[in-house]
């Protein structure tokens, strides 16, 4: 079906239904605005409110369209007409969260839109029952273990439709969500990728895909559609993967092509600066964002983290009161209030509000991590470990949770465990703070002391990792002798030999140039005198297997 210049192209195929195309460049912002307005309507009709809001906000940031170019509603098919009464009634029930009632009246409908709402109502009904079955006496740590009983039935039905190629982009999205909820990650990724090809304008599919990508290598192997939506996805995933320089460049490019008024992009830039601890820049952007969008709640918990770090009590108090007036039952509001009480050293109250946030949404990452911090302050290490592990279950990329586990096991004087978690934290974060580096270095030193003083047998990878980190750490501190000792140890291992040799050359060059070593030693250094390059034992138990073990 040919499309006029003012209409978003819609290609109809028998196998998958309508496919909304999205070009790969930003040369025609008017066309992009039409696409955003269209997808905002389509997602709203299907109850996908967060995706609808995202699209509407992005469309709002672009110039208004003249009347002659406004998008007409999509054509109604014969199946849509037959299901219209049932759909209209069911959508009214759906909107007031009567999901079972909505599903009842949609049973047997054949149109793509009605079928999606039928399946989505059943999914949300299962989610609601899961929450209802969790009594208030159960804390958020237990709540995360309750399952949606509808998932397996939904998977069977959607799988049949998928095999018959009868799912449109929205159906594929829902199928991917069900697979993710069942922890079938590989299958979920494949389905979400397929959904982005079939319906590239649906932000929800991109966002779900983003949540399953754990590193840059996984990202490289994804076969993604060549569309302007991909640029928003890449900017978002780079932020999540702590590839902040790449993320900021992507967001700057989006601003340059015409999205300078997008509150979403501005907030994401603020979050990116928060992640690299550029506190002044992040605070400045958040303050501007608050002026432009004073009733915004998204990302305000991140804003409160910055206020907390700067000990800005009055500003944090004002933010907490303000968000309470807007919506006190939002997870972000609970986290902001928790940060406020934490700053006042009222850690029991802080933990209570983080628990409230998790009752509202047990998969809210920030609350798990913050609650772990509060339990640490209260010396409740077992609860802190449990909270941090739940944070990692929600998002394996959260370096703060890995680092928190490292600190907890360091307090418990368990160097093998804390080494593993510290290493994971530093693998995930490219940008390290000096205080964190010092603590990690102390952990690695303690690790080396323990394994060689007690004759512990270790795996080469663990030992080489410790020496590589310490060599780089002492080099940055200009402690040439210590850096040289650790670099020489690196030369004994295949995986760090070249790095060790390169560092030794750099140290020699700096010494020849008269570079003065530091006179201050930031951490105590001890290396057993008997340790030599030829005295390298092999491993008995691998810390790589400790993530699921509770000591």
Secondary structure, 3 states (H helix, E strand, C coil): CCCCCCCCCEEEECCCEEEECCCCCCCCHHHHHHHHHHHHHHHHHCCCHHHHHHHHHHHHCCCCCCHHHCCCCCCCCHHHHHHHHHHHHHHHHHHCCCHHHHHHHHCCCCCHHHHHHHHHHHHHHHHHHHHHHCCCCCCHHHHCCCCCCCHHHHHHHHHHHHHCCCCCHHHHHHHHHHHHHCCCHHHHHHHHHHHHHHCCCCHHHHHHHHHHCCCHHHHHCCCCCCCHHHHHHHHHHHHHCCCHHHHHHHHHHHHHHHHCCCHHHHHHHHHHHHHCCCHHHHHHHHHHHHHHCCCCCCCHHHHHHHHHHCCCHHHHHHHHHHHHHHHCCCHHHHHHHHHHHHHCCCHHHHHHHHHHHHHHCCCCHHHHHHHHHHHHHCCCHHHHHHHHHHHHHHCCCCHHHHHHHHHHHHHCCCHHHHHHHHHHHHHHCCCCCHHHHHHHHHHHHHHHHHHHHCCCCCCHHHHHHHHHHHHHHHHHCCCHHHHHHHHHHHCCCCCCHHHHHHHHHHHHHHHHCCCCCCCCCCCCCCCCCCCCCCCCCCCCCCHHHHHHCCC
